[in-house]
Amino acid sequence: MRTLLAIAAAVLLVVWIMVDRQRAEVSFLVGSVTLPLWVALSVAGALGALIGYLLVRRRSTGAPAARRP
């Protein structure tokens, strides 16, 4: 079930990227840049996938959870 959700999310992201072809201004802490919106969406999707992969990998390796004070 989790795999199906990941595939559906990836398909939706690709469709969204293909539809949004305009340029957008992306602001960072130290400045801003104007680039095609599909580039910004692709980078955001890739970073989200990487973070999700790392979180699942950490959980599956049995790493200890962070302790609350």
MARFI-433724 format. One line per field, with one value per atom (N, C-alpha, C): residue number from 0; atom name; x, y, z. Coordinates in steps of 0.1 Angstrom, whole numbers, plus 5000, padded with zeros to 4 digits. Example, Ala and Ser with C-alpha at 12.3 -4.5 7.8 and 13.67 -1.06 7.14 Angstrom:
2
resi (0;0;0;1;1;1)
name (N;CA;C;N;CA;C)
c1 (5132;5123;5132;5128;5137;5129)
c2 (4943;4955;4967;4978;4989;5000)
c3 (5078;5078;5078;5071;5071;5079)
This chain:
69
resi (0;0;0;1;1;1;2;2;2;3;3;3;4;4;4;5;5;5;6;6;6;7;7;7;8;8;8;9;9;9;10;10;10;11;11;11;12;12;12;13;13;13;14;14;14;15;15;15;16;16;16;17;17;17;18;18;18;19;19;19;20;20;20;21;21;21;22;22;22;23;23;23;24;24;24;25;25;25;26;26;26;27;27;27;28;28;28;29;29;29;30;30;30;31;31;31;32;32;32;33;33;33;34;34;34;35;35;35;36;36;36;37;37;37;38;38;38;39;39;39;40;40;40;41;41;41;42;42;42;43;43;43;44;44;44;45;45;45;46;46;46;47;47;47;48;48;48;49;49;49;50;50;50;51;51;51;52;52;52;53;53;53;54;54;54;55;55;55;56;56;56;57;57;57;58;58;58;59;59;59;60;60;60;61;61;61;62;62;62;63;63;63;64;64;64;65;65;65;66;66;66;67;67;67;68;68;68)
name (N;CA;C;N;CA;C;N;CA;C;N;CA;C;N;CA;C;N;CA;C;N;CA;C;N;CA;C;N;CA;C;N;CA;C;N;CA;C;N;CA;C;N;CA;C;N;CA;C;N;CA;C;N;CA;C;N;CA;C;N;CA;C;N;CA;C;N;CA;C;N;CA;C;N;CA;C;N;CA;C;N;CA;C;N;CA;C;N;CA;C;N;CA;C;N;CA;C;N;CA;C;N;CA;C;N;CA;C;N;CA;C;N;CA;C;N;CA;C;N;CA;C;N;CA;C;N;CA;C;N;CA;C;N;CA;C;N;CA;C;N;CA;C;N;CA;C;N;CA;C;N;CA;C;N;CA;C;N;CA;C;N;CA;C;N;CA;C;N;CA;C;N;CA;C;N;CA;C;N;CA;C;N;CA;C;N;CA;C;N;CA;C;N;CA;C;N;CA;C;N;CA;C;N;CA;C;N;CA;C;N;CA;C;N;CA;C;N;CA;C;N;CA;C;N;CA;C;N;CA;C;N;CA;C;N;CA;C;N;CA;C)
c1 (5008;5000;5009;5019;5028;5035;5038;5044;5035;5022;5012;5010;5010;5009;5022;5033;5045;5045;5040;5039;5029;5018;5007;5013;5020;5026;5036;5044;5054;5047;5036;5029;5023;5017;5011;5021;5033;5044;5048;5050;5054;5044;5031;5020;5021;5022;5022;5034;5045;5057;5055;5049;5047;5037;5028;5018;5023;5031;5037;5050;5049;5060;5065;5058;5062;5075;5080;5091;5087;5095;5091;5103;5101;5112;5112;5123;5125;5134;5130;5138;5144;5157;5164;5168;5174;5179;5189;5197;5208;5205;5193;5191;5179;5177;5167;5171;5164;5168;5155;5155;5144;5147;5139;5141;5128;5128;5115;5109;5096;5089;5091;5093;5095;5108;5118;5131;5129;5122;5120;5112;5101;5093;5101;5109;5118;5127;5134;5143;5136;5124;5116;5112;5107;5103;5115;5126;5138;5143;5143;5147;5137;5124;5114;5115;5118;5120;5132;5143;5155;5153;5146;5144;5135;5124;5116;5123;5132;5140;5149;5156;5165;5157;5145;5138;5133;5129;5125;5137;5148;5160;5165;5164;5168;5159;5146;5136;5138;5141;5142;5155;5166;5178;5178;5168;5167;5175;5177;5184;5176;5182;5174;5167;5155;5148;5153;5151;5156;5148;5155;5149;5144;5132;5127;5131;5135;5140;5128)
c2 (4988;5000;5013;5012;5024;5027;5016;5017;5024;5020;5026;5041;5044;5059;5066;5061;5067;5069;5059;5060;5070;5070;5080;5094;5096;5110;5114;5104;5107;5111;5104;5107;5121;5124;5137;5148;5146;5155;5158;5147;5149;5156;5153;5160;5175;5178;5192;5199;5193;5199;5202;5193;5195;5206;5208;5219;5232;5234;5247;5250;5257;5260;5275;5283;5297;5298;5310;5313;5318;5315;5319;5324;5334;5338;5330;5324;5316;5323;5325;5333;5323;5326;5319;5328;5323;5332;5342;5339;5348;5355;5353;5359;5353;5356;5350;5348;5339;5336;5334;5337;5335;5323;5313;5301;5295;5286;5279;5272;5273;5267;5252;5245;5231;5227;5236;5233;5233;5244;5245;5233;5229;5218;5205;5203;5191;5190;5201;5201;5198;5205;5202;5188;5182;5168;5159;5162;5153;5154;5166;5168;5161;5162;5155;5140;5135;5120;5116;5123;5120;5120;5130;5131;5119;5116;5105;5092;5090;5078;5077;5088;5087;5085;5090;5088;5073;5068;5054;5045;5048;5040;5040;5052;5053;5045;5046;5039;5023;5019;5004;4999;5007;5002;5001;5005;5004;5014;5026;5036;5042;5045;5049;5062;5064;5076;5087;5099;5111;5111;5114;5115;5129;5129;5142;5146;5159;5163;5163)
c3 (5000;5000;5000;5008;5009;4995;4988;4975;4965;4965;4957;4959;4972;4975;4970;4971;4967;4952;4944;4930;4926;4933;4930;4932;4943;4946;4936;4931;4921;4908;4904;4892;4893;4904;4906;4905;4911;4910;4896;4888;4874;4866;4868;4861;4865;4878;4882;4877;4876;4870;4855;4848;4834;4831;4840;4838;4841;4851;4856;4848;4837;4829;4831;4839;4840;4849;4849;4858;4871;4882;4895;4902;4912;4920;4933;4936;4948;4957;4969;4979;4989;4992;5002;5013;5023;5035;5030;5020;5016;5003;4997;4984;4977;4964;4957;4942;4935;4922;4914;4901;4892;4883;4883;4875;4871;4862;4858;4870;4871;4882;4883;4871;4871;4878;4877;4883;4899;4903;4918;4923;4916;4920;4919;4910;4909;4920;4924;4935;4948;4950;4962;4963;4952;4952;4955;4949;4951;4966;4971;4986;4995;4992;5000;4999;4987;4986;4994;4993;5000;5015;5020;5035;5039;5031;5034;5034;5025;5024;5036;5040;5051;5064;5066;5078;5079;5068;5068;5071;5065;5066;5081;5087;5101;5110;5107;5115;5114;5102;5099;5104;5107;5112;5127;5133;5148;5155;5149;5155;5167;5178;5189;5187;5192;5190;5198;5194;5202;5215;5226;5239;5242;5248;5252;5266;5267;5281;5291)
